[in-house]
Amino acid sequence: MSLVCFGLLMIGADCACLRDHDHRAIERRFRSAKDRVAPWSWPLPPAPGMTPVAMAAGRDGAVDA
């Protein structure tokens, strides 16, 4: 019946109708939930090809001077 697809489309349509303030509030809630869960989660393995220097510098590999 494709109810999952329909549900995802309706969630997307609802998000398109939200104001910027609402999007920021949703982002704050997700970040606070992530911060509560993150200490108990396992660390993700490094991306293929990431060197220890690039991992310490961040995603783009730029080292702060």
N, C-alpha and C positions, 0 to 999 in steps of 0.2 A: 504494500500500500504506500510505500515511500513516506511514511510519517516522519522518519528521522530527517530526511532531506527537507521536507516541508517545515519541520520545527526549526532547523538551522536557518532556513530562509526567513522565517518569521523573526528569529532572534536578530539576524542581520538587518532586517527592516526596522525593528525597534531601535537598534543602535544608530541607524541613520537618522532617526527622528530626535535623538537626544541632543541637548545643548552641550557646549564645551564644558560648562561647570559639571554637568552630570558625568561626562567622560572622565574628568579629572577625579571625581569622587570614586568612580568605579576603579580607576587605576590605583588610588590610595588604598582602597580595600584589598585589592589583589596583592599589592606590595606588602601590606601589613600581614596578610595571611602567609605570604611567601617567607617573610622574615620570621614568623613563628614556626614554620615548618622546616626551614632551611637548616637549623642546627641539628636536626635529627636525620636529615637525608644524607645519603652517601655522596661524596664528591664525584663529579663527572670526570671521566677520563679526558686527558688532553686531546685536542683535535689532531688528526694525522698531520705530521710535518711541523708541529709546533715545537720550537726549541725552548729550553728553560729560560733563555733571555727574553724571547717573545712572550712567554707566559707571564713573566714578571712585569713586562711592560704593558700588557693589555692585549686586546683583540687585534689592533692594527699593527702591533709590533714596534711602535714608536717609543723610544726611551726618553723620558723627561730629562732635560739638561739642568 
